[in-house]
Amino acid sequence: MPAETLLPALDPMPIPGPPWLFHLLWVVTFAVHVVCVNLVLGSSILGTVASLDRDRVFGRGVARFFAELNTWAISLAITFGIAPLLFLQVLQGRFFYSATVILAPAWLGLLVLLMAAYYLTYAAKYRLRAGKGAALPFGLSALLFLAVTAIQAVVHLLSVQPDRWEAALASPWSALADRAFLPRFLHFVLAGVTLSGIVLAWVAVRRVPAEEARPAASARALFGVKIALLATVLQLVDGLWLTISVPREVLLGLMRGGAATMVPFTLAIGAGFGLLVFLARVRDPIADRTSVRHALELFGLAMVLMLVTRHQLRGLYLAAAGARDTPATTDQWGVFAIFLVAFVLCLVLGIVALVRSARDRPGPGRATA
């Protein structure tokens, strides 16, 4: 069955605004979602590593940090994943949902994996609070989150290449044969590990700890910095692998796109090297808190720029496949205003809740409400 037959027709209903606006909102909301996803993935991996550490005080302390972080990040990742999914549906839903139907067992199984990983994270959290080991639940949750990441990567690559749908229908496992799958999968995994390591270091050094707590804070921060440094080095190598794995016509489209495509791509690479420099220069994280903060800022910059390039590559993939149809439009600014107010309000409330939860924790021995 040819791809032209499998591809649903363009929805005749007009979209409620100009396409550029929905592309912009798609990238912005997806960036918020990706921050949470990176923390979930990286925290589950680093929490597992920390749980295996022979130093119970250090290992369990770090593992408990990531367990606490993950219970927040998972909820936020799911919540803030709704908006970009809606914008994807408006602009390219016929490609994305066709891919999910072709890989329906894996896509529906993703929800089961996600729920199981969520409960395992809470199991690890409560075991750590009870002073017990949590390597098993943490490790299982990490494996499940890695499986979720793999499914997402496969579905994305299939959705932008309609010419591969017929083969995927005949043999769903052939979707894994895309040469860009493995580097793309590693790209997300390494980004999650890098961000989680930097966040661990930043939280450990954001305030000068008391003298008796200084060694523990320094050890946590150094662990986070070293892990983030290693992941960043591997990320730069994987980034090159991912670039050369992109189909030739898509890569040429990126190179010929002029400043619109090459400036974000080049700046993202530069931010990655800058991140590497700041992480490599940290010897005493507590004394050099500025470098830790700059590393976090550079990661954020690199992530946003890479998301812009990723979005542009999605369009180039579809253009190479001959999918150039543009939807009809009609202005509905009232609906847009309602969405924008609700989104900004929820984002602000989420940030306030996170800040209050971090600052208002009762000290040891104090009664809790």
Secondary structure as GFF3:
##gff-version 3
##sequence-region A 1 369
A	DSSP	alpha_helix	3	6	.	.	.	ID=ss1
A	DSSP	alpha_helix	19	51	.	.	.	ID=ss2
A	DSSP	alpha_helix	56	79	.	.	.	ID=ss3
A	DSSP	alpha_helix	82	102	.	.	.	ID=ss4
A	DSSP	alpha_helix	104	129	.	.	.	ID=ss5
A	DSSP	alpha_helix	135	159	.	.	.	ID=ss6
A	DSSP	three_ten_helix	162	164	.	.	.	ID=ss7
A	DSSP	alpha_helix	165	170	.	.	.	ID=ss8
A	DSSP	three_ten_helix	172	177	.	.	.	ID=ss9
A	DSSP	alpha_helix	181	205	.	.	.	ID=ss10
A	DSSP	three_ten_helix	211	213	.	.	.	ID=ss11
A	DSSP	alpha_helix	214	245	.	.	.	ID=ss12
A	DSSP	alpha_helix	248	255	.	.	.	ID=ss13
A	DSSP	alpha_helix	259	280	.	.	.	ID=ss14
A	DSSP	alpha_helix	289	320	.	.	.	ID=ss15
A	DSSP	alpha_helix	333	359	.	.	.	ID=ss16
###
